[in-house]
Amino acid sequence: MEDVYSDLLKIPVPKVQMQKIFADRYRNKVIVAPMVRICTLPFRLLALDYGADLVYSEETIDWKIMRAEERHNDALGTIDFVDMTEGTVFLRTCKRERGRLIVQIGTSDAARALQVAKRLEPYVAGIDVNMGCPKEFSIKGGMGAALLTQPRKIHEILSTLVNGLQVPVTCKIRILPDLADTLTLCRIIERSGVAAIAVHGRKKDERPQHPNNESVIAEIARVINIPVIANGGSKDIIDHKDIKLFGEKSQTCSVMIARAAMWNCSILRREGKLPIDDVIRAYLRHCIRYDNPFTYTKYAVQNMLRDLQESPRGKAFLETQTLLEIAKIWDLSEEYYAALKLQHQNAPIGCPADQRRWSYQSRDEIMSIIQTTERTGATTNISMPMQFVRGNFCDADLPKMVVNRHITKNKLKDPVFGAQVHDRYFNGYMVIDGIRYETSCIQKSRRYAEQAAALVYLHANKLVEASYGFVATDGSRKYQHLAKDVEKTPRFERQLQQANRLHMGRNRRRQENREKNNSREESSSVLSPSNENVNSVLLVENDCNKESTILGSSTAVCSGDASCASDVVKRDLSQRSPDRETGKSKIFIRSCDEENVVASETSPSKLDHNTKLFLPR
């Protein structure tokens, strides 16, 4: 590679004063790495609370930033970048992180990269270009790790950003299969004028289970003069002192942490880690304050809980569908409502629905924000911020069921249900009698979106009680967010049944194997009066009435005559009530010392003098 790109290596390393100032901002730092769905505003603020020096946003593709609209969110006191094709906020930032936020972009074009970076520049401390992501989406788009084999394009993108921005520019890469090629690439990157370079010590096709190559990172730090940020060591980082140890192994001035911070962000504290519940509670407070999307919040908490998802609190958490439900589990419902009240004061109820969270308690709270618009063809569109929360309903009173009963009773035309897709989420609608009822809240599935649209219809026409769908009704599947009630939940019961079936299957296989082994070993051991098996019994099971009778061992077993056993069985059955149907009976042999039946079944009619009964030792 050095011979092919010798012209790029001849470019002198920039030595302007501003470049040195920018580089110093990345020296001796502990940095939180960009993580998809994790590094939103609440998590970044949490990392700063615990001692991070710099925080990266999750990667954002340049095309998404280009089509975004910049909004000043007065309700939250934030700057929001909203994807206008989806109506979703993909970047939210506030003043507190202004001087410590690095936004990472995914790009494959220098001009486009500069265009989007200029939009972000007023709100960030630096711009980073993702040149190491091995995901298929990035590679197919010519971004991420696809750039590692294109040093000229790397130099073009980085030098264009450096010359066009007034904030530091960095990049994040992975190592190449060949050490010499990796060093050459890093020297080319240095000559583009970047302030620092973050190096993940794994190759493009390697994953977290593969070892991180600290020695390669150390060699890079020895060859170039700009700050090198070591990344990829989360597997070995257990507490705060391991962060420093990772930097020493890599011989770098700064360290970037990803998964270790995601699992327990308090690992950044010099005073030591905190209990995970305290960390989650602190994170949720930021989520409540800045209205973090529920799906992102749940994903982050799941990664914090890890194995604790099987605990009572973890099982309660897995049932949640709203941010309010999560807040209740960690005793933050009062703070949730307080934050909501404050947001309502800063942004009156007439504000756009997508800036509000869904946490109403009845229809009366949202009647004033129903949006009704006249459309061509005299079709009226009625929109309400309705969200379908499955746990609030009984199985027989789901919104679509209620709608169908109403339509059947009043002989109305059948409605048409549908949903519009927005970035893997759905907005449901329902059309009936020329009127379109739709929800402005997104749902995780098409089925839920259509149920939400049915809710809009029911409440817009006041066909149900004001609280219907807003709070749990009697007999609903609503999860009781208490550890003592975990065993009552459908999820827990399903898991318990699955575990029991698995356990029973294992026991059955063990028993079958034991029976086979014992049958071979005991093939010559026939029950006879001389055998000391007085603890053995015959179990008779009747298929028709599902009753069992234990017969006397001295009569049925110790005689050694199978026909005698048959007579005893017939006599026992004849003594039963005449209105009971005898049907087919099964005879088993088992020991009183054994819990499970170990012999095969037969019927009384098949017992004769030639039948031999066996009993394992």
C-alpha positions in Angstrom: 0.0 0.0 0.0 2.9 2.4 0.8 4.1 2.3 -2.9 0.6 2.8 -4.3 -0.2 5.8 -2.2 3.3 7.4 -2.0 1.9 10.7 -3.3 -0.4 10.9 -0.3 2.4 10.1 2.1 4.4 13.0 0.7 1.8 15.5 1.9 3.2 17.2 5.0 1.5 16.8 8.3 -0.4 20.1 9.1 1.3 22.0 11.9 -1.0 25.0 12.3 -1.7 26.3 15.8 -5.4 25.5 15.6 -4.7 21.9 14.7 -2.5 21.6 17.8 -5.3 23.0 19.9 -7.8 20.6 18.5 -5.5 17.7 19.1 -5.1 18.6 22.7 -8.8 18.2 23.2 -8.5 14.5 22.6 -5.5 13.8 24.8 -5.8 12.1 28.2 -9.5 11.5 27.8 -12.0 8.8 28.7 -14.6 8.7 25.8 -17.9 6.9 25.4 -18.0 5.3 21.9 -20.9 5.7 19.4 -23.5 3.0 20.0 -26.6 2.6 17.9 -29.9 3.1 19.9 -27.8 3.6 23.1 -26.0 7.0 22.7 -29.1 9.2 22.7 -29.1 12.4 24.8 -30.1 10.7 28.1 -27.3 8.1 28.0 -24.7 10.8 26.9 -25.7 12.9 29.9 -25.5 9.9 32.2 -22.0 9.3 31.0 -21.0 12.9 31.6 -22.5 12.6 35.1 -20.2 9.6 35.9 -17.1 11.2 34.6 -16.8 10.8 30.8 -14.7 13.6 29.1 -16.3 13.3 25.7 -19.4 11.5 24.4 -20.2 10.4 20.9 -23.6 10.2 19.3 -24.8 7.2 17.5 -23.9 7.1 13.8 -26.2 9.1 11.5 -26.1 8.7 7.8 -25.4 11.9 5.8 -28.6 11.5 3.7 -30.8 11.5 6.8 -29.2 14.7 8.0 -29.6 16.4 4.6 -33.4 15.8 4.6 -33.8 16.7 8.3 -35.5 19.8 9.7 -33.9 21.6 12.6 -36.3 22.4 15.5 -36.0 24.3 18.7 -38.0 22.3 21.2 -39.2 24.7 23.8 -40.9 22.0 25.8 -37.6 20.2 26.4 -35.1 23.0 25.9 -33.4 21.1 23.2 -32.4 21.3 19.5 -34.0 18.5 17.6 -33.1 17.2 14.1 -36.3 15.6 12.7 -36.3 13.3 9.7 -39.2 14.8 7.7 -39.8 11.6 5.7 -40.5 9.7 8.9 -41.4 12.4 11.4 -38.9 11.0 13.9 -36.2 12.8 16.0 -32.9 11.2 15.2 -30.6 13.7 17.1 -31.5 15.6 20.2 -29.0 17.8 22.0 -28.9 20.4 24.8 -26.6 23.1 26.0 -25.1 21.0 28.8 -23.3 18.7 26.3 -22.5 21.3 23.8 -18.8 21.4 24.4 -18.4 17.7 24.8 -20.5 16.1 22.1 -18.9 14.5 19.1 -21.4 13.6 16.4 -20.5 10.7 14.2 -21.6 10.6 10.6 -21.6 7.9 8.0 -20.7 9.1 4.5 -19.0 8.1 1.3 -18.9 11.5 -0.4 -16.8 14.5 0.6 -19.1 17.2 -0.6 -22.1 15.7 1.1 -20.2 15.1 4.3 -19.2 18.8 4.4 -22.8 19.9 3.8 -24.3 17.9 6.7 -21.3 18.8 9.0 -22.0 22.5 8.5 -25.5 22.0 9.7 -24.3 20.2 12.9 -21.3 22.5 13.5 -23.1 25.1 15.8 -24.2 22.4 18.2 -21.2 20.1 18.6 -17.7 19.9 19.9 -16.5 17.9 16.9 -17.4 15.8 13.9 -16.3 12.1 13.5 -16.5 10.0 10.4 -17.3 6.3 10.8 -14.7 4.3 8.8 -14.8 1.1 10.7 -18.4 -0.2 10.9 -18.5 -3.7 9.5 -22.3 -3.9 9.1 -23.7 -4.9 5.8 -25.8 -1.7 5.5 -22.7 0.5 5.8 -20.5 -1.5 3.5 -23.1 -1.7 0.7 -23.4 2.1 0.9 -19.7 2.6 0.5 -19.4 3.8 4.2 -17.8 2.5 7.3 -15.3 -0.4 6.8 -15.8 -0.1 3.1 -13.6 3.0 3.2 -10.6 1.2 4.7 -9.5 -0.1 1.3 -9.9 3.4 -0.3 -7.2 5.7 1.2 -7.7 8.3 -1.5 -11.4 8.7 -0.7 -10.6 8.7 3.0 -8.1 11.6 2.5 -10.5 13.5 0.3 -13.4 13.3 2.8 -11.3 14.1 5.9 -9.3 17.0 4.3 -12.5 18.5 2.9 -14.1 18.5 6.4 -10.9 19.8 8.1 -10.6 22.7 5.6 -14.4 23.5 5.7 -15.1 23.4 9.5 -14.2 25.4 12.6 -14.5 22.3 14.9 -12.2 19.3 15.2 -12.5 16.4 12.8 -11.7 12.8 13.7 -12.3 9.4 12.3 -12.8 5.9 13.8 -11.3 2.9 12.0 -10.5 -0.8 12.4 -7.2 -2.4 11.7 -6.3 -4.1 8.4 -5.2 -7.7 8.0 -1.6 -6.5 7.4 0.2 -4.4 10.0 2.2 -2.4 7.4 -1.0 -1.5 5.5 -2.6 -0.4 8.8 0.3 1.9 9.6 0.3 3.4 6.1 -3.4 4.1 6.3 -3.0 5.8 9.6 -0.1 8.0 8.2 -2.4 9.0 5.3 -5.2 9.9 7.8 -2.8 12.0 9.8 -1.8 14.0 6.8 -5.5 14.9 6.1 -5.3 17.2 9.2 -7.6 15.4 11.6 -7.3 16.1 15.3 -7.2 12.4 16.4 -7.9 8.9 15.3 -9.8 6.2 17.2 -8.7 2.7 16.5 -10.7 -0.5 17.2 -8.2 -3.3 17.5 -10.1 -5.9 15.5 -10.4 -6.5 11.7 -13.5 -5.9 9.7 -14.7 -9.6 9.9 -13.9 -10.0 13.6 -16.5 -9.6 16.4 -16.3 -9.1 20.2 -15.5 -12.7 20.9 -12.2 -12.3 19.0 -9.2 -10.9 20.9 -8.5 -7.1 20.7 -5.1 -6.4 19.2 -3.6 -3.8 21.7 -0.2 -4.4 20.2 -1.3 -3.1 16.8 -2.9 0.0 18.4 0.4 0.6 20.3 2.4 0.4 17.1 0.0 3.0 15.5 0.5 5.3 18.5 4.2 5.0 18.1 4.2 5.8 14.3 1.9 8.9 14.2 2.0 12.1 16.3 -1.7 12.9 16.7 -3.7 11.4 19.6 -4.7 7.8 19.2 -7.8 6.6 21.0 -7.8 2.9 21.9 -11.1 1.1 21.4 -12.3 -2.5 21.6 -11.3 -3.6 25.2 -14.7 -3.7 26.9 -14.5 -7.5 27.5 -11.5 -6.9 29.9 -12.9 -3.8 31.5 -14.6 -4.7 34.8 -14.1 -1.5 36.8 -12.5 1.9 36.5 -8.9 0.9 37.0 -9.2 -1.4 34.0 -9.8 1.6 31.8 -6.4 3.0 32.7 -4.9 -0.5 32.3 -6.3 -0.8 28.8 -4.8 2.5 27.8 -1.4 1.4 29.2 -1.5 -1.9 27.2 -2.4 0.0 24.0 0.2 2.8 24.8 -2.4 5.5 23.9 -3.2 8.7 25.6 -7.0 8.2 25.5 -9.4 5.4 25.7 -12.9 4.9 24.1 -15.4 2.5 25.9 -18.5 1.0 24.3 -20.1 -2.1 25.8 -18.5 -1.8 29.2 -20.2 1.6 29.6 -23.4 0.3 28.2 -23.6 -2.5 30.7 -22.9 -0.3 33.7 -22.2 3.4 32.9 -21.0 4.0 36.5 -17.8 2.2 35.5 -16.7 5.7 34.5 -16.7 6.8 38.2 -13.3 7.0 39.8 -15.1 6.3 43.1 -16.3 2.9 41.9 -19.3 1.3 40.3 -22.8 1.7 41.6 -25.6 -0.9 41.9 -27.2 -1.4 38.5 -30.7 -0.4 39.8 -29.2 3.0 40.8 -27.7 3.4 37.3 -31.0 2.5 35.6 -32.9 4.9 37.8 -30.5 7.7 37.0 -30.7 6.9 33.3 -34.5 6.9 33.4 -34.6 10.3 35.0 -32.8 11.7 32.0 -35.1 9.7 29.7 -38.1 11.3 31.4 -36.6 14.7 31.4 -35.8 14.6 27.7 -38.7 12.4 26.4 -36.5 9.6 25.1 -38.3 7.3 22.7 -39.7 4.3 24.5 -38.1 1.7 22.2 -34.6 3.2 22.7 -35.1 3.4 26.4 -36.2 -0.2 26.7 -33.3 -1.4 24.5 -30.8 0.4 26.7 -32.2 -0.9 30.0 -32.3 -4.4 28.6 -28.6 -4.2 28.0 -28.0 -2.9 31.5 -30.0 -5.7 33.1 -28.4 -8.5 31.0 -28.9 -11.7 33.0 -31.2 -9.8 35.5 -33.9 -9.8 32.9 -34.9 -13.2 34.5 -35.3 -11.5 37.9 -38.8 -10.5 39.1 -38.1 -6.8 38.3 -36.6 -7.9 34.9 -39.7 -9.9 34.0 -41.9 -7.0 34.9 -39.8 -4.7 32.7 -40.1 -7.0 29.7 -43.9 -6.6 29.8 -43.7 -2.8 29.5 -45.0 -0.9 26.4 -44.6 2.7 27.5 -42.0 4.9 29.2 -44.5 5.5 32.1 -44.6 1.7 32.8 -40.9 1.5 33.0 -40.8 4.5 35.3 -43.3 2.8 37.6 -41.1 -0.3 38.0 -38.2 1.9 39.3 -40.6 4.1 41.4 -40.3 7.1 39.2 -43.9 7.7 38.3 -44.2 10.9 40.3 -41.1 12.3 38.6 -42.6 11.3 35.3 -45.8 13.2 35.9 -43.9 16.2 37.3 -41.7 16.3 34.1 -44.8 16.0 32.0 -46.5 18.9 33.8 -43.4 21.1 33.3 -43.3 20.2 29.6 -47.0 21.1 29.2 -46.3 24.5 30.8 -43.4 25.2 28.4 -45.3 23.9 25.4 -49.1 24.3 25.6 -51.5 21.4 24.7 -51.8 22.8 21.2 -48.3 21.8 20.2 -47.7 19.1 17.6 -48.5 15.6 18.8 -45.0 14.3 17.9 -43.5 16.5 20.6 -45.7 15.0 23.3 -45.5 11.7 25.0 -48.5 9.5 25.3 -49.4 9.2 29.0 -53.0 10.4 29.3 -55.5 8.9 31.7 -58.7 9.6 29.9 -60.3 10.8 26.7 -61.0 14.2 28.3 -57.2 15.1 28.3 -56.9 14.8 24.5 -60.2 16.0 23.1 -58.8 19.4 22.6 -55.9 18.2 20.4 -58.1 16.2 18.0 -57.1 17.3 14.5 -60.0 17.4 12.0 -59.3 18.3 8.4 -61.6 18.5 5.4 -60.2 16.7 2.3 -61.3 16.5 -1.3 -64.3 14.4 -2.0 -65.9 15.5 1.4 -63.7 13.0 3.2 -62.9 14.1 6.8 -59.7 13.0 8.5 -59.8 12.7 12.3 -56.4 12.3 14.0 -55.8 11.7 17.7 -52.6 10.8 19.6 -53.8 7.3 20.5 -51.5 4.5 21.5 -52.6 0.8 21.9 -51.2 -0.7 25.1 -52.1 -4.4 25.0 -52.0 -4.9 28.8 -54.8 -2.4 29.3 -57.4 -4.7 27.7 -59.3 -7.9 28.3 -59.1 -10.5 25.6 -62.8 -10.0 24.7 -62.8 -6.2 24.7 -60.0 -5.3 22.3 -60.8 -2.1 20.3 -61.4 -3.8 17.0 -63.8 -6.3 18.7 -65.8 -3.4 20.2 -65.9 -1.7 16.8 -67.1 -4.9 15.1 -69.9 -5.4 17.6 -71.0 -1.8 17.2 -71.0 -2.1 13.4 -73.0 -5.4 13.5 -75.5 -4.0 16.0 -76.1 -0.8 13.9 -75.8 -2.5 10.5 -73.0 -0.3 9.3 -70.7 -0.9 6.4 -67.5 -2.8 7.2 -64.5 -0.6 8.0 -61.2 -0.7 6.1 -58.1 -0.9 8.3 -54.6 -0.1 7.3 -51.2 1.3 8.4 -48.5 3.5 7.0 -44.9 2.4 7.6 -42.4 4.9 9.1 -38.9 3.6 9.7 -40.1 0.1 10.8 -42.9 1.6 12.8 -46.6 2.0 11.9 -49.3 4.6 12.0 -52.7 3.0 11.9 -55.9 4.2 10.2 -59.5 3.1 9.8 -61.9 4.3 7.1 -65.7 4.0 7.6 -68.5 6.0 6.0 -66.1 8.2 4.1 -64.3 9.3 7.3 -60.7 8.4 8.0 -59.7 7.9 11.7 -56.0 7.7 12.4 -53.5 7.8 15.2 -50.6 10.2 15.3 -48.7 7.8 17.6 -46.4 5.2 16.2 -46.7 1.5 17.0 -44.3 -1.4 16.9 -46.6 -3.6 14.7 -49.3 -3.3 12.1 -51.8 -5.1 14.3 -51.2 -2.7 17.2 -51.5 0.3 14.8 -54.9 -0.9 13.6 -56.1 -1.4 17.2 -55.0 2.2 17.9 -57.0 3.4 14.9 -60.0 1.6 16.3 -59.5 3.4 19.6 -59.6 6.7 17.7 -62.9 5.8 16.2 -64.4 4.7 19.5 -63.3 7.8 21.4 -64.0 10.3 18.6 -67.6 9.1 18.6 -67.7 8.6 22.4 -68.8 5.0 22.1 -66.8 3.9 25.1 -66.0 5.2 28.5 -63.5 8.1 28.7 -60.9 5.9 30.4 -61.2 2.9 28.0 -57.7 2.1 26.7 -56.0 4.6 28.9 -55.9 2.6 32.1 -56.0 -1.1 32.9 -59.6 -2.5 33.2 -60.7 -5.2 35.6 -59.6 -8.6 34.2 -57.1 -7.1 31.8 -53.7 -8.6 31.1 -52.0 -5.6 32.7 -48.8 -6.6 34.3 -48.6 -6.0 38.1 -45.3 -4.3 38.5 -44.5 -6.0 41.8 -42.1 -8.8 42.5 -44.7 -10.7 44.5 -47.0 -10.8 41.6 -44.6 -12.1 39.0 -46.0 -15.6 39.1 -49.4 -14.2 38.0 -48.2 -12.8 34.7 -48.8 -14.6 31.4 -45.2 -14.3 30.4 -44.0 -16.0 33.6 -46.6 -18.7 33.3 -45.6 -19.5 29.7 -41.9 -19.6 30.7 -42.8 -21.9 33.7 -44.7 -24.2 31.4 -41.8 -24.4 28.9 -39.4 -25.1 31.7 -41.6 -27.8 33.1 -42.0 -29.4 29.7 -38.2 -29.3 29.2 -37.6 -30.8 32.7 -40.2 -33.5 32.2 -38.6 -34.4 28.8 -35.2 -34.7 30.4 -36.6 -36.9 33.2 -38.4 -39.1 30.7 -35.3 -39.6 28.6 -33.2 -40.4 31.7 -35.9 -42.8 32.8 -36.0 -44.5 29.4 -32.2 -44.9 29.4 -32.3 -46.3 32.9 -35.0 -48.7 32.0 -33.1 -50.0 29.0 -30.0 -50.5 31.0 -31.8 -52.2 33.9 -33.8 -54.5 31.5 -30.5 -55.8 30.0 -29.0 -56.3 33.5 -32.1 -57.8 35.1 -33.4 -60.0 32.2 -32.9 -63.1 34.3 -34.5 -61.6 37.4 -38.2 -62.8 37.5 -40.5 -62.0 40.4 -41.2 -65.0 42.5 -42.4 -65.7 46.1 -38.8 -66.1 47.1 -37.9 -62.6 46.0 -37.8 -59.9 48.7 -40.0 -57.5 46.9 -42.7 -56.9 49.3 -42.5 -53.2 48.7 -43.6 -53.6 45.1 -47.1 -52.8 43.9 -49.3 -53.0 40.9 -50.8 -49.7 39.6 -54.0 -50.1 37.7 -55.1 -47.1 35.6 -58.5 -47.0 33.9 -58.6 -44.8 30.8 -62.3 -44.1 30.9 -62.7 -42.7 34.4 -59.0 -41.7 34.9 -58.9 -43.3 38.3 -56.1 -45.4 39.8 -56.1 -48.3 42.3 -53.1 -49.6 44.2 -53.4 -53.4 44.7 -52.0 -55.3 47.5 -48.4 -56.4 46.9 -48.7 -59.7 48.8 -51.5 -60.8 46.6 -50.5 -59.5 43.2 -46.7 -59.4 43.2 -45.3 -61.9 45.6 -47.3 -64.8 44.2 -45.1 -64.7 41.1 -48.1 -65.9 39.0 -49.1 -63.3 36.5 -52.6 -64.8 36.1 -53.1 -64.2 39.8 -52.4 -60.6 39.2 -55.0 -60.6 36.4 -57.6 -62.0 38.7 -56.9 -59.4 41.3 -57.2 -56.7 38.8 -60.6 -58.1 37.5 -61.9 -58.5 41.0 -60.9 -54.9 41.9 -62.6 -53.5 38.8 -65.8 -55.6 39.5 -66.2 -54.1 42.9 -66.5 -50.6 41.4 -69.8 -48.9 40.9 -71.8 -50.4 38.0 -72.4 -47.0 36.4 -68.6 -46.7 35.8 -67.4 -47.9 32.5 -64.4 -50.2 32.9 -62.9 -49.8 29.5 -59.2 -50.6 29.0 -57.0 -50.9 32.1 -53.3 -50.5 32.2 -51.0 -52.4 34.6 -47.7 -51.1 35.6 -45.0 -52.3 38.0 -43.2 -49.9 40.2 -41.3 -49.9 43.4 -42.4 -47.9 46.4 -39.0 -46.5 46.6 -39.1 -45.1 43.1 -41.1 -42.1 42.2 -41.7 -42.9 38.5 -43.3 -45.9 36.8 -40.5 -48.0 35.3 -42.2 -50.9 33.6 -44.2 -51.0 30.4 -48.0 -51.1 30.4 -50.4 -53.9 29.6 -54.0 -54.9 30.1 -55.5 -57.5 32.5 -56.7 -59.7 29.6 -53.2 -60.1 28.4 -51.9 -61.5 31.7 -51.6 -65.3 31.8 -49.3 -68.0 33.3 -46.6 -67.3 30.7 -46.4 -63.6 31.5 -43.4 -62.6 33.5 -43.3 -59.4 35.5 -39.9 -57.7 36.0 -38.8 -55.2 38.6 -35.5 -53.3 38.4 -33.3 -53.3 41.3 
